[in-house]
Amino acid sequence: MGLRVNIADQTVYPQSFKMHNWCVNMVAKLWNCPVPKGEPDAEVIYPGAGTVGSTEACLLAGLALKFRWRAWYRKKHNLTEAEVVGIRPNLVMSNLFQAAWEKLFKYMDVEYKFVSQTLEQFKLDPSAIADTVDDKTMGIVCIMGNHYGGQYDPVQEVDRIVSEINKTRGFQIGIHVDAASGGFVAPFQTTLKPWDFRLPNVLSISASGHKFGES
């Protein structure tokens, strides 16, 4: 029976898309997403998407950062659309990244810049960001639960440094939080510093619903 039902077709099965939006709303509130502006009487639908997996989520986040950077870079350098398309932006992250990001670098014309970590910390070093970024940097990825030791990148400290860079250099660098392994755990860790949409430079977050084991 299920083989004949394409639940992704919201025009035929609108209830399936309502369920999708309910889930997006729950996750958005869990991550302190600002309430979207809209009509007063309209049902609030937060921006977000259910994806096939965390790889697709990371790729969508990367593309959003890329298109946002491209519009800014084109205006800054007074380029045409054809000219700016040929310029490759870069993305900054630690080398503890998940393999999904390799697909972004390989297939979507994005260069990578890695910030190394120490064995004592095993997370992104915020103090190294200022020397790594340039005006082609479209964003920084913070990993909430890396695949080696489960450590969280210090998102709040990265956000503070990004704010300083954007202000002093006139950049518009944003942050994506790859919370594939910690997105549904971190909200309940009451001693954790803010890492989600409470921070002004966090533009997107991705998480995976199948990576939590017995947590």
N, CA, C and O of each residue as an XYZ file, in Angstrom:
860
protein
N       0.830     -1.206      0.000
C       0.000      0.000      0.000
C       0.863      1.253      0.000
O       0.541      2.241     -0.660
N       1.966      1.204      0.747
C       2.818      2.383      0.850
C       3.536      2.722     -0.434
O       3.864      3.884     -0.671
N       3.789      1.714     -1.279
C       4.509      1.962     -2.519
C       3.727      2.881     -3.445
O       4.321      3.555     -4.287
N       2.424      2.920     -3.307
C       1.599      3.742     -4.192
C       1.420      5.164     -3.667
O       0.788      5.989     -4.327
N       1.965      5.461     -2.496
C       1.729      6.747     -1.850
C       3.022      7.558     -1.837
O       4.018      7.163     -1.231
N       2.979      8.690     -2.514
C       4.110      9.612     -2.519
C       3.826     10.714     -1.495
O       3.261     11.754     -1.834
N       4.223     10.476     -0.232
C       3.857     11.431      0.813
C       4.601     12.755      0.673
O       4.247     13.740      1.322
N       5.646     12.780     -0.184
C       6.350     14.039     -0.410
C       5.551     15.002     -1.275
O       5.872     16.189     -1.341
N       4.520     14.504     -1.933
C       3.688     15.356     -2.779
C       2.640     16.032     -1.903
O       1.583     15.466     -1.626
N       2.951     17.253     -1.473
C       2.064     17.922     -0.524
C       0.748     18.353     -1.135
O      -0.216     18.605     -0.412
N       0.692     18.444     -2.465
C      -0.573     18.833     -3.094
C      -1.584     17.695     -3.037
O      -2.790     17.939     -3.004
N      -1.106     16.459     -3.026
C      -2.004     15.307     -2.967
C      -2.227     14.864     -1.526
O      -3.323     14.437     -1.164
N      -1.176     14.967     -0.702
C      -1.251     14.517      0.688
C      -0.881     15.680      1.624
O       0.181     15.657      2.247
N      -1.743     16.682      1.723
C      -1.408     17.866      2.527
C      -1.182     17.558      4.009
O      -0.447     18.278      4.685
N      -1.803     16.500      4.515
C      -1.622     16.183      5.931
C      -0.176     15.766      6.238
O       0.327     16.017      7.333
N       0.485     15.130      5.265
C       1.878     14.729      5.485
C       2.762     15.959      5.640
O       3.715     15.951      6.420
N       2.443     17.020      4.893
C       3.250     18.230      4.997
C       2.938     18.991      6.274
O       3.805     19.673      6.822
N       1.707     18.879      6.750
C       1.392     19.472      8.045
C       2.212     18.804      9.152
O       2.703     19.473     10.061
N       2.352     17.490      9.064
C       3.170     16.775     10.041
C       4.620     17.233      9.968
O       5.284     17.404     10.990
N       5.103     17.429      8.735
C       6.462     17.932      8.536
C       6.632     19.279      9.233
O       7.609     19.490      9.952
N       5.688     20.183      9.024
C       5.793     21.513      9.624
C       5.681     21.478     11.137
O       6.328     22.267     11.825
N       4.865     20.570     11.663
C       4.783     20.427     13.118
C       6.152     20.035     13.688
O       6.583     20.560     14.714
N       6.817     19.115     13.010
C       8.134     18.671     13.472
C       9.157     19.805     13.384
O       9.941     20.018     14.310
N       9.142     20.530     12.260
C      10.061     21.663     12.107
C       9.829     22.687     13.212
O      10.787     23.210     13.781
N       8.566     22.978     13.520
C       8.250     23.941     14.570
C       8.773     23.489     15.933
O       9.302     24.296     16.698
N       8.627     22.203     16.233
C       9.096     21.690     17.525
C      10.604     21.828     17.653
O      11.109     22.235     18.699
N      11.325     21.487     16.584
C      12.784     21.584     16.618
C      13.222     23.043     16.682
O      14.175     23.376     17.387
N      12.527     23.917     15.944
C      12.870     25.347     15.954
C      12.739     25.925     17.354
O      13.592     26.699     17.789
N      11.687     25.560     18.055
C      11.499     26.060     19.424
C      12.544     25.461     20.366
O      13.006     26.129     21.291
N      12.908     24.224     20.134
C      13.933     23.577     20.946
C      15.264     24.304     20.816
O      16.044     24.359     21.767
N      15.520     24.862     19.632
C      16.791     25.552     19.358
C      16.663     27.067     19.444
O      17.542     27.786     18.969
N      15.584     27.560     20.041
C      15.397     28.992     20.284
C      15.439     29.816     18.995
O      16.052     30.882     18.951
N      14.797     29.322     17.970
C      14.721     30.051     16.711
C      13.783     31.252     16.864
O      12.702     31.112     17.434
N      14.178     32.428     16.364
C      13.286     33.596     16.433
C      11.967     33.316     15.718
O      11.938     32.631     14.696
N      10.886     33.848     16.259
C       9.576     33.646     15.648
C       9.533     34.399     14.324
O       9.809     35.599     14.298
N       9.196     33.733     13.228
C       9.159     34.418     11.930
C       8.031     35.440     11.875
O       6.962     35.250     12.455
N       8.300     36.520     11.166
C       7.286     37.560     11.021
C       6.298     37.156      9.933
O       6.689     36.636      8.889
N       5.023     37.398     10.185
C       4.003     37.043      9.201
C       2.686     37.685      9.542
O       2.605     38.602     10.359
N       1.667     37.186      8.903
C       0.336     37.707      9.170
C      -0.088     37.342     10.591
O       0.189     36.235     11.054
N      -0.760     38.265     11.287
C      -1.124     38.009     12.686
C      -1.976     36.763     12.882
O      -1.826     36.063     13.884
N      -2.867     36.479     11.940
C      -3.791     35.362     12.105
C      -3.260     34.066     11.480
O      -3.888     33.013     11.586
N      -2.103     34.159     10.833
C      -1.584     32.971     10.164
C      -0.904     32.034     11.158
O      -0.372     32.479     12.174
N      -0.923     30.755     10.866
C      -0.204     29.783     11.680
C       1.302     29.986     11.491
O       1.783     30.094     10.363
N       2.030     30.035     12.590
C       3.462     30.270     12.522
C       4.158     29.015     12.002
O       4.020     27.936     12.579
N       4.902     29.163     10.912
C       5.700     28.073     10.360
C       7.147     28.540     10.341
O       7.487     29.481      9.624
N       7.981     27.903     11.105
C       9.391     28.279     11.151
C      10.096     27.799      9.880
O       9.692     26.792      9.298
N      11.138     28.502      9.442
C      11.885     28.052      8.264
C      12.706     26.822      8.596
O      13.432     26.802      9.590
N      12.594     25.810      7.775
C      13.338     24.576      8.016
C      12.869     23.492      7.077
O      11.893     23.671      6.350
N      13.552     22.380      7.090
C      13.202     21.293      6.179
C      13.608     19.950      6.767
O      14.680     19.809      7.356
N      12.744     18.983      6.598
C      13.117     17.608      6.873
C      13.850     17.064      5.658
O      13.386     17.225      4.529
N      14.982     16.427      5.878
C      15.801     15.942      4.770
C      15.983     14.436      4.862
O      15.616     13.808      5.855
N      16.558     13.868      3.805
C      16.790     12.419      3.778
C      17.790     12.022      4.857
O      17.701     10.928      5.415
N      18.744     12.909      5.154
C      19.736     12.619      6.181
C      20.553     13.851      6.467
O      20.319     14.913      5.891
N      21.526     13.704      7.370
C      22.333     14.854      7.757
C      23.247     15.311      6.623
O      23.653     16.473      6.599
N      23.579     14.428      5.687
C      24.376     14.858      4.535
C      23.610     15.888      3.719
O      24.147     16.948      3.398
N      22.370     15.589      3.384
C      21.561     16.542      2.623
C      21.369     17.835      3.405
O      21.382     18.918      2.820
N      21.193     17.735      4.705
C      21.016     18.931      5.521
C      22.255     19.818      5.477
O      22.144     21.037      5.353
N      23.433     19.207      5.579
C      24.676     19.981      5.524
C      24.859     20.627      4.150
O      25.295     21.775      4.055
N      24.530     19.899      3.098
C      24.676     20.444      1.754
C      23.732     21.625      1.535
O      24.118     22.618      0.918
N      22.510     21.528      2.030
C      21.568     22.636      1.903
C      22.062     23.854      2.686
O      21.960     24.986      2.214
N      22.594     23.616      3.877
C      23.130     24.719      4.677
C      24.311     25.365      3.965
O      24.445     26.589      3.959
N      25.171     24.539      3.364
C      26.316     25.063      2.633
C      25.893     25.904      1.441
O      26.476     26.958      1.183
N      24.885     25.445      0.717
C      24.392     26.214     -0.424
C      23.776     27.539      0.018
O      23.949     28.561     -0.646
N      23.058     27.521      1.139
C      22.470     28.764      1.642
C      23.557     29.772      1.989
O      23.433     30.956      1.675
N      24.623     29.304      2.637
C      25.742     30.192      2.946
C      26.396     30.708      1.667
O      26.779     31.875      1.581
N      26.516     29.837      0.687
C      27.171     30.209     -0.567
C      26.382     31.283     -1.311
O      26.965     32.266     -1.766
N      25.080     31.113     -1.439
C      24.268     32.089     -2.158
C      24.212     33.418     -1.402
O      24.183     34.485     -2.015
N      24.198     33.347     -0.089
C      24.211     34.564      0.725
C      25.532     35.309      0.534
O      25.544     36.528      0.360
N      26.645     34.568      0.567
C      27.963     35.187      0.364
C      28.071     35.766     -1.048
O      28.604     36.861     -1.230
N      27.575     35.046     -2.030
C      27.707     35.480     -3.423
C      27.022     36.830     -3.643
O      27.565     37.696     -4.327
N      25.843     37.009     -3.071
C      25.141     38.285     -3.216
C      25.937     39.418     -2.563
O      26.021     40.519     -3.108
N      26.521     39.139     -1.391
C      27.320     40.156     -0.695
C      28.607     40.473     -1.458
O      28.974     41.640     -1.602
N      29.288     39.438     -1.945
C      30.568     39.625     -2.631
C      30.372     40.363     -3.961
O      31.187     41.201     -4.348
N      29.290     40.038     -4.639
C      29.003     40.708     -5.906
C      28.791     42.200     -5.703
O      29.298     43.020     -6.468
N      28.040     42.543     -4.669
C      27.774     43.957     -4.394
C      29.040     44.675     -3.952
O      29.281     45.813     -4.356
N      29.847     44.024     -3.131
C      31.058     44.652     -2.606
C      32.045     44.988     -3.717
O      32.661     46.054     -3.702
N      32.196     44.077     -4.686
C      33.190     44.255     -5.736
C      32.585     44.725     -7.063
O      33.275     44.798     -8.080
N      31.282     45.044     -7.036
C      30.591     45.558     -8.219
C      30.760     44.614     -9.414
O      31.206     45.017    -10.488
N      30.394     43.357     -9.200
C      30.540     42.335    -10.228
C      29.191     42.007    -10.844
O      28.141     42.267    -10.257
N      29.241     41.435    -12.027
C      28.022     40.917    -12.644
C      27.757     39.515    -12.106
O      28.619     38.911    -11.467
N      26.555     39.003    -12.372
C      26.226     37.647    -11.944
C      27.172     36.634    -12.580
O      27.600     35.683    -11.927
N      27.494     36.839    -13.846
C      28.385     35.910    -14.542
C      29.789     35.927    -13.931
O      30.443     34.887    -13.854
N      30.249     37.092    -13.501
C      31.589     37.202    -12.930
C      31.678     36.553    -11.553
O      32.651     35.861    -11.252
N      30.682     36.771    -10.730
C      30.762     36.259     -9.367
C      30.577     34.747     -9.312
O      31.068     34.098     -8.388
N      29.879     34.182    -10.288
C      29.672     32.728    -10.317
C      31.000     31.984    -10.451
O      31.133     30.860     -9.967
N      31.976     32.604    -11.102
C      33.259     31.941    -11.305
C      34.214     32.043    -10.134
O      35.334     31.539    -10.213
N      33.802     32.682     -9.044
C      34.665     32.845     -7.877
C      34.271     31.832     -6.810
O      33.098     31.710     -6.459
N      35.257     31.111     -6.301
C      34.992     30.050     -5.324
C      35.128     30.586     -3.904
O      36.190     31.081     -3.527
N      34.065     30.491     -3.119
C      34.170     30.870     -1.706
C      34.835     29.757     -0.900
O      35.061     28.660     -1.412
N      35.143     30.042      0.349
C      35.707     29.010      1.227
C      34.890     28.888      2.498
O      34.154     29.797      2.882
N      35.042     27.744      3.136
C      34.327     27.435      4.369
C      35.354     26.993      5.408
O      36.245     26.199      5.107
N      35.228     27.501      6.615
C      36.191     27.236      7.686
C      35.583     26.264      8.693
O      34.443     26.439      9.124
N      36.351     25.238      9.067
C      35.915     24.278     10.088
C      37.137     23.542     10.619
O      38.236     23.682     10.082
N      36.945     22.770     11.659
C      38.036     21.936     12.139
C      38.128     20.706     11.246
O      37.191     20.390     10.514
N      39.271     20.011     11.311
C      39.411     18.818     10.473
C      38.809     17.574     11.125
O      39.161     16.449     10.770
N      37.902     17.782     12.076
C      37.135     16.685     12.669
C      35.756     16.591     12.019
O      34.819     16.044     12.601
N      35.646     17.131     10.810
C      34.356     17.229     10.137
C      33.835     15.864      9.691
O      34.583     14.893      9.579
N      32.524     15.829      9.442
C      31.868     14.632      8.935
C      32.015     14.589      7.418
O      32.150     15.635      6.783
N      31.993     13.416      6.841
C      32.295     13.224      5.421
C      31.343     13.969      4.486
O      31.669     14.181      3.318
N      30.182     14.365      4.981
C      29.238     15.093      4.137
C      29.857     16.355      3.561
O      29.559     16.731      2.427
N      30.711     17.007      4.326
C      31.290     18.271      3.867
C      32.247     18.064      2.706
O      32.462     18.986      1.920
N      32.826     16.878      2.579
C      33.677     16.595      1.427
C      32.888     16.699      0.129
O      33.421     17.123     -0.896
N      31.630     16.317      0.175
C      30.774     16.420     -1.018
C      30.542     17.877     -1.388
O      30.516     18.225     -2.568
N      30.373     18.727     -0.380
C      30.203     20.157     -0.663
C      31.440     20.712     -1.352
O      31.330     21.456     -2.326
N      32.610     20.354     -0.852
C      33.862     20.858     -1.432
C      34.072     20.311     -2.846
O      34.532     21.031     -3.732
N      33.740     19.055     -3.048
C      34.037     18.405     -4.314
C      33.073     18.797     -5.424
O      33.489     19.001     -6.565
N      31.793     18.904     -5.100
C      30.782     19.045     -6.148
C      30.166     20.439     -6.252
O      29.502     20.739     -7.244
N      30.367     21.289     -5.261
C      29.636     22.558     -5.244
C      30.563     23.774     -5.242
O      30.176     24.856     -4.801
N      31.785     23.589     -5.736
C      32.710     24.709     -5.967
C      32.950     25.533     -4.706
O      32.854     26.760     -4.722
N      33.264     24.838     -3.616
C      33.602     25.503     -2.359
C      34.958     24.990     -1.900
O      35.197     23.783     -1.887
N      35.837     25.894     -1.529
C      37.138     25.501     -0.999
C      37.056     25.377      0.519
O      36.179     25.962      1.155
N      37.969     24.619      1.083
C      37.953     24.418      2.528
C      39.187     25.040      3.168
O      40.267     25.098      2.580
N      38.982     25.500      4.394
C      40.073     25.978      5.231
C      39.908     25.326      6.597
O      38.911     25.541      7.286
N      40.889     24.537      6.975
C      40.784     23.819      8.232
C      41.530     24.547      9.349
O      42.628     25.070      9.155
N      40.906     24.563     10.508
C      41.546     25.062     11.716
C      41.877     23.856     12.573
O      40.976     23.146     13.020
N      43.150     23.618     12.804
C      43.563     22.453     13.576
C      43.188     22.622     15.047
O      42.990     23.736     15.532
N      43.098     21.500     15.734
C      42.787     21.503     17.153
C      43.929     20.827     17.918
O      44.746     20.117     17.330
N      43.976     21.047     19.192
C      45.005     20.415     20.014
C      44.464     19.110     20.594
O      43.252     18.919     20.693
N      45.368     18.224     20.972
C      44.960     16.961     21.588
C      44.291     17.200     22.939
O      43.460     16.405     23.379
N      44.662     18.302     23.593
C      44.068     18.594     24.893
C      42.625     19.084     24.750
O      41.781     18.786     25.595
N      42.342     19.836     23.679
C      41.013     20.407     23.508
C      40.137     19.566     22.577
O      38.974     19.303     22.882
N      40.700     19.150     21.449
C      40.000     18.331     20.459
C      38.725     19.005     19.958
O      37.688     18.365     19.779
N      38.834     20.322     19.735
C      37.704     21.090     19.225
C      38.257     22.310     18.508
O      39.446     22.609     18.615
N      37.408     23.011     17.784
C      37.810     24.189     17.024
C      38.417     25.253     17.937
O      37.847     25.584     18.977
N      39.573     25.785     17.546
C      40.255     26.815     18.320
C      39.792     28.191     17.835
O      40.193     28.612     16.750
N      38.968     28.898     18.595
C      38.440     30.183     18.131
C      39.522     31.225     17.851
O      39.344     32.087     16.991
N      40.640     31.149     18.574
C      41.684     32.162     18.407
C      42.361     32.084     17.047
O      43.039     33.027     16.640
N      42.186     30.964     16.334
C      42.821     30.807     15.020
C      41.935     31.285     13.881
O      42.375     31.311     12.732
N      40.708     31.661     14.170
C      39.759     32.010     13.114
C      40.148     33.295     12.401
O      40.077     33.373     11.175
N      40.561     34.308     13.165
C      40.844     35.617     12.582
C      41.914     35.549     11.510
O      41.848     36.281     10.522
N      42.895     34.684     11.688
C      43.971     34.556     10.704
C      43.612     33.627      9.550
O      44.376     33.503      8.593
N      42.465     32.980      9.633
C      42.073     31.990      8.620
C      41.079     32.559      7.616
O      41.120     32.198      6.440
N      40.191     33.437      8.054
C      39.119     33.923      7.186
C      39.609     35.055      6.287
O      40.601     35.720      6.588
N      38.902     35.261      5.185
C      39.119     36.400      4.294
C      37.784     36.785      3.687
O      36.749     36.269      4.108
N      37.780     37.680      2.707
C      36.497     38.131      2.171
C      35.832     37.097      1.268
O      34.728     37.329      0.775
N      36.482     35.969      1.048
C      35.857     34.867      0.320
C      35.312     33.796      1.261
O      34.807     32.768      0.808
N      35.411     34.030      2.555
C      34.884     33.077      3.531
C      33.377     33.250      3.649
O      32.893     34.301      4.070
N      32.647     32.219      3.277
C      31.188     32.307      3.302
C      30.614     31.910      4.661
O      29.468     32.235      4.970
N      31.406     31.208      5.471
C      30.896     30.808      6.770
C      31.872     29.951      7.538
O      32.930     29.564      7.042
N      31.479     29.666      8.778
C      32.245     28.791      9.666
C      31.318     27.702     10.157
O      30.171     27.971     10.513
N      31.805     26.477     10.179
C      31.037     25.350     10.684
C      31.526     25.002     12.076
O      32.712     24.740     12.278
N      30.615     24.998     13.036
C      30.910     24.515     14.381
C      30.261     23.146     14.541
O      29.091     22.963     14.206
N      31.016     22.199     15.049
C      30.536     20.825     15.191
C      30.118     20.591     16.633
O      30.911     20.751     17.561
N      28.873     20.212     16.803
C      28.363     19.903     18.142
C      28.316     18.392     18.305
O      27.296     17.749     18.059
N      29.453     17.844     18.726
C      29.590     16.407     18.887
C      30.351     15.809     17.727
O      29.759     15.212     16.829
N      31.697     15.971     17.743
C      32.459     15.424     16.618
C      32.468     13.898     16.658
O      32.129     13.292     17.674
N      32.855     13.295     15.557
C      32.727     11.852     15.399
C      33.869     11.067     16.041
O      33.912      9.840     15.948
N      34.783     11.767     16.685
C      35.936     11.096     17.278
C      35.812     10.984     18.791
O      35.974      9.903     19.358
N      35.522     12.118     19.447
C      35.401     12.081     20.895
C      34.125     12.673     21.432
O      33.902     12.673     22.643
N      33.272     13.185     20.540
C      32.003     13.759     20.968
C      32.084     15.169     21.509
O      31.092     15.691     22.020
N      33.261     15.808     21.408
C      33.403     17.161     21.955
C      32.588     18.179     21.155
O      32.354     18.013     19.957
N      32.165     19.231     21.851
C      31.440     20.332     21.222
C      32.414     21.472     20.907
O      33.239     21.838     21.744
N      32.313     22.024     19.706
C      33.042     23.252     19.415
C      32.454     24.389     20.257
O      31.251     24.398     20.518
N      33.280     25.345     20.684
C      32.798     26.459     21.521
C      32.057     27.505     20.696
O      32.627     28.540     20.352
N      30.807     27.247     20.381
C      30.052     28.082     19.449
C      29.932     29.517     19.942
O      30.051     30.457     19.155
N      29.699     29.690     21.235
C      29.534     31.047     21.754
C      30.799     31.881     21.547
O      30.712     33.051     21.175
N      31.963     31.296     21.784
C      33.214     32.016     21.603
C      33.471     32.287     20.118
O      33.951     33.362     19.756
N      33.154     31.322     19.267
C      33.289     31.529     17.826
C      32.375     32.656     17.376
O      32.774     33.490     16.563
N      31.164     32.688     17.889
C      30.214     33.743     17.527
C      30.751     35.108     17.923
O      30.612     36.065     17.162
N      31.359     35.219     19.095
C      31.910     36.505     19.545
C      33.018     36.982     18.606
O      33.069     38.157     18.244
N      33.893     36.073     18.220
C      34.994     36.442     17.327
C      34.470     36.800     15.941
O      34.957     37.743     15.317
N      33.478     36.050     15.457
C      32.889     36.360     14.149
C      32.255     37.745     14.161
O      32.367     38.483     13.182
N      31.595     38.106     15.252
C      31.006     39.446     15.355
C      32.078     40.524     15.260
O      31.882     41.548     14.606
N      33.212     40.292     15.916
C      34.309     41.266     15.863
C      34.872     41.377     14.448
O      35.137     42.478     13.965
N      35.055     40.233     13.785
C      35.588     40.238     12.420
C      34.642     40.950     11.469
O      35.066     41.783     10.668
N      33.363     40.622     11.560
C      32.382     41.250     10.673
C      32.334     42.763     10.864
O      32.172     43.513      9.902
N      32.477     43.203     12.108
C      32.415     44.637     12.397
C      33.667     45.366     11.928
O      33.574     46.436     11.326
N      34.836     44.794     12.198
C      36.085     45.502     11.887
C      36.486     45.391     10.425
O      37.102     46.309      9.883
N      36.143     44.274      9.773
C      36.560     44.069      8.391
C      35.436     44.255      7.376
O      35.670     44.203      6.169
N      34.231     44.469      7.860
C      33.109     44.649      6.948
C      32.654     43.369      6.282
O      32.063     43.420      5.203
N      32.912     42.207      6.900
C      32.478     40.930      6.345
C      31.042     40.631      6.783
O      30.431     41.397      7.528
N      30.522     39.507      6.307
C      29.187     39.055      6.709
C      29.207     37.551      6.946
O      28.285     36.842      6.543
N      30.254     37.067      7.597
C      30.436     35.632      7.833
C      29.342     35.124      8.777
O      29.051     35.746      9.799
N      28.751     33.998      8.421
C      27.760     33.353      9.270
C      28.266     32.024      9.796
O      29.319     31.538      9.383
N      27.511     31.447     10.706
C      27.884     30.174     11.335
C      26.807     29.135     11.052
O      25.615     29.400     11.203
N      27.246     27.943     10.637
C      26.357     26.786     10.611
C      26.793     25.837     11.711
O      27.979     25.532     11.836
N      25.849     25.369     12.505
C      26.140     24.405     13.559
C      25.761     23.014     13.063
O      24.584     22.704     12.879
N      26.779     22.181     12.851
C      26.548     20.791     12.467
C      26.347     20.000     13.750
O      27.298     19.508     14.357
N      25.086     19.892     14.147
C      24.741     19.230     15.404
C      24.163     17.852     15.157
O      23.244     17.417     15.852
N      24.715     17.159     14.148
C      24.205     15.838     13.804
C      24.203     14.903     15.003
O      23.287     14.096     15.161
N      25.216     15.005     15.842
C      25.332     14.082     16.971
C      24.913     14.679     18.303
O      24.815     13.955     19.294
N      24.662     15.990     18.351
C      24.344     16.599     19.639
C      23.125     17.487     19.654
O      22.768     18.035     20.697
N      22.476     17.639     18.508
C      21.386     18.596     18.414
C      20.191     18.306     19.281
O      19.467     19.224     19.665
N      19.964     17.036     19.600
C      18.837     16.684     20.447
C      19.278     16.295     21.857
O      18.480     15.800     22.652
N      20.544     16.522     22.153
C      21.078     16.299     23.502
C      21.414     17.627     24.161
O      21.069     17.859     25.319
N      22.099     18.512     23.409
C      22.568     19.787     23.955
C      21.461     20.647     24.571
O      21.709     21.287     25.592
N      20.242     20.692     23.996
C      19.220     21.551     24.597
C      18.868     21.181     26.032
O      18.307     21.999     26.762
N      19.191     19.958     26.443
C      18.828     19.505     27.780
C      20.022     19.487     28.734
O      19.908     19.042     29.876
N      21.166     19.975     28.254
C      22.344     20.110     29.102
C      22.341     21.527     29.673
O      22.798     22.469     29.025
N      21.826     21.665     30.881
C      21.510     22.980     31.431
C      22.746     23.834     31.712
O      22.633     25.055     31.822
N      23.918     23.217     31.828
C      25.125     23.999     32.116
C      25.836     24.462     30.851
O      26.867     25.129     30.930
N      25.298     24.117     29.695
C      25.949     24.444     28.422
C      25.718     25.910     28.067
O      24.619     26.435     28.244
N      26.768     26.566     27.561
C      26.637     27.941     27.104
C      25.767     27.992     25.847
O      25.660     26.986     25.146
N      25.149     29.120     25.543
C      24.323     29.226     24.327
C      25.099     28.812     23.081
O      26.257     29.190     22.898
N      24.447     28.036     22.238
C      25.097     27.517     21.026
C      24.174     27.586     19.817
O      24.598     27.301     18.697
N      22.920     27.960     20.032
C      21.895     27.836     18.992
C      21.523     29.217     18.450
O      22.371     30.106     18.370
N      20.246     29.394     18.076
C      19.819     30.636     17.435
C      19.760     31.824     18.396
O      19.405     32.929     17.984
N      20.100     31.616     19.657
C      20.253     32.754     20.555
C      21.473     33.592     20.173
O      21.546     34.770     20.522
N      22.424     33.001     19.467
C      23.622     33.709     19.037
C      23.358     34.388     17.693
O      22.798     33.759     16.795
N      23.743     35.644     17.534
C      23.335     36.410     16.345
C      23.897     35.904     15.030
O      23.276     36.112     13.987
N      25.059     35.241     15.038
C      25.662     34.813     13.778
C      25.336     33.375     13.396
O      25.734     32.914     12.327
N      24.618     32.665     14.253
C      24.192     31.305     13.908
C      23.009     31.405     12.958
O      21.922     31.831     13.349
N      23.226     31.010     11.707
C      22.199     31.145     10.674
C      21.454     29.849     10.414
O      20.306     29.875      9.969
N      22.090     28.710     10.687
C      21.446     27.426     10.414
C      22.018     26.358     11.332
O      23.158     26.446     11.788
N      21.198     25.348     11.589
C      21.586     24.210     12.426
C      21.043     22.952     11.762
O      19.918     22.936     11.261
N      21.846     21.909     11.764
C      21.348     20.610     11.285
C      21.553     19.569     12.372
O      22.510     19.633     13.143
N      20.651     18.621     12.420
C      20.767     17.525     13.391
C      20.210     16.270     12.778
O      19.489     16.318     11.781
N      20.545     15.146     13.373
C      20.147     13.854     12.833
C      19.359     13.088     13.895
O      19.750     13.030     15.061
N      18.259     12.512     13.471
C      17.375     11.845     14.421
C      17.746     10.424     14.751
O      16.998      9.752     15.461
N      18.870      9.936     14.266
C      19.187      8.511     14.453
C      20.571      8.261     15.069
O      21.083      7.143     15.008
N      21.175      9.299     15.660
C      22.558      9.141     16.121
C      22.721      9.198     17.638
O      23.811      9.519     18.111
N      21.709      8.907     18.400
C      21.791      9.195     19.818
C      21.875      7.955     20.710
O      22.085      8.085     21.916
N      21.719      6.784     20.157
C      21.946      5.555     20.932
C      21.199      5.544     22.243
O      19.982      5.730     22.272
N      21.911      5.328     23.318
C      21.307      5.227     24.637
C      21.398      6.532     25.415
O      21.215      6.547     26.633
N      21.680      7.625     24.718
C      21.836      8.908     25.407
C      20.545      9.374     26.071
O      20.518     10.437     26.690
